[in-house]
Amino acid sequence: MLAVVQRVTSASVEVDGEITGSIDAGLVVLLGVGEDDTEHDAEWMARKCAELRIFRDDEGRMNRIVEDVGGGVLAVSQFTLFGNCTKGRRPSFTGAAPPDRAQPLYEEFVRILRERGLHVGTGVFQAMMNVSLVNDGPVTLILDSREWKGRPSTS
């Protein structure tokens, strides 16, 4: 799984003119599911996002997690994170999981965050979405579950 995580002061996602998810301060997570990803990747990614110490403490240091600041998470499925642009000018998305495999893992990611007690807003899987956000900092991180050393072997 790949994720672009942004610390925000507010964010929302709109589908067909209707807001489907919104948060005040918290995290926007653009989440791409790869062809080899499993539930372990969803668990790792959800835990990692929930426990990122990127919110300011009383001394101004990035030392708090989203829960500490009463923040929410806006989780948006984004297969284009797996776009390979090394050849030609049109990205190849062969590294992305097909929708029937990606959607359950995206939903598992969301479920785990909600189970932790976080408010989680979402977009609509496979829909054209307009995402609005105010990046705080700006703080933007890229997470890749394939770099997790404890990932179980897929072979």
N, C-alpha and C positions, 0 to 999 in steps of 0.2 A: 504494500500500500504506500501511496505517496500522499502527503498532505502539505498544503501551504496553510500555515497558521498565522493569523494576524490578530494582534491585540487591538481592540476597537472600543470606541466610546458608544457606538450604536451601529446597528446593521439590520438589514431586512432583505428578504427575497420576494420577488413578485412573479407570478405566473398568470398570464392572460389578464393582466390588469388588477389582480387581487394579491394582497400580501398573504403569503402562505406561512411565513415564519419571520420573527423579528426578535431582537434582543436589545437591551441597553448595553452597558459596559460588559465586556467579556471577550470571547474569541470567535472569530470566523474561521471555520475549517473547511477548506476546499479539499475534498477527498477523492482520490483516484484509486480504483481497485485494479490490481494487476492480475494477469492470467494465472499466476501461480499462488495467489493469496488464499489464505485459509482463515478460519475463525481465530486462530492464534494471532494472525496479523491484526485482525479487528480488535482483539483484546489488548494487544500491545499498544496499538495506536490510540485507542480510547484512554487507556491508563496514562500514556505519555502526554497526551493533550491535556487531560485533567490535572496532571501533576507538574506541568511546566511552571517553573517559578519565574514568571515574567511580569508580574504586577508589583508596583512599588509598595514598599513597606513605609513605616513612619520616617525612616531616614532617607527615603528616596531611592533605595536600592531595589532592583528586581529580585524580590525574595518571597513573594506571595503567589499562591495558585489561584485559579479562577474562583474556586469555592470560597477562599478566604475573603474575597472582595465582593461576594454576593453576585458574581457575574454569571452570564449565561453563555451558551454556545450556539452558534448558527452553523449547522452542518449542511454543506452543499455538495452533492455528488458531482464530480468533474472528471470524466474519463479522459479529457484532453490533456491531463497532466502526464499521460503516458504517450503523448505525441512525440514521435521520433522524427526529427527534422534534419538528420544527417545527410540524407540523399534527396536531391531535387528540391522543389519548393513547396510541395504539398506534404504535410505531416502524415506519417503512417501510424495507425493506432493499433497495430497488431499486438502490442504488449498489454493492452487493456483487456480486462476480463469481459466476456460477453455479458449482456444485460441480465440474463437468467442466473448467472453466477455472481455478478457484481451487486445486484440489488439486495440479496439476503445479507451479504457482508457489510454493505453500507447500513442496512437496518440494524444489524448486530452492533455496529459501532455506536449508533444512536441509542440503542437500548441500554448498552453498558453505561453510557454517560448519564442517561436518565435514572438508571438504577443507583448511581452514585448520588442522586438527589439534585442534579443540575437541571436547570431549565434549558431545554434544547429546542430550538426552532429549526425547521427544515425547509428545503425546497421540495420540488416534485421530481422524483426520479425520471430521467429521460425527457423532461420538459425543457423548452426554451425558457430560461430564467433571466431576470434582471436582478442583479445583486448590487445593493447600495451599502456602503459602509464608510465610517470615518475611522481611519487607521490612527491609533493612538501611539505616538512616539516619533516616527513610525517604527513599530516592532513587527517584523515579518520573519518567520522561520520556515524552513523546509525540513520535513521529517520523512524518512524512508524506512519502512519496516524491514526491508531487505538488508539493511545494515545492522540489524539487531542480531547480536552474536548467539543468542539463545534460541533463534528460530529453528523449529523442528525441520528436519530434512524432508523434502518433498519426494525423494526417491525411494 
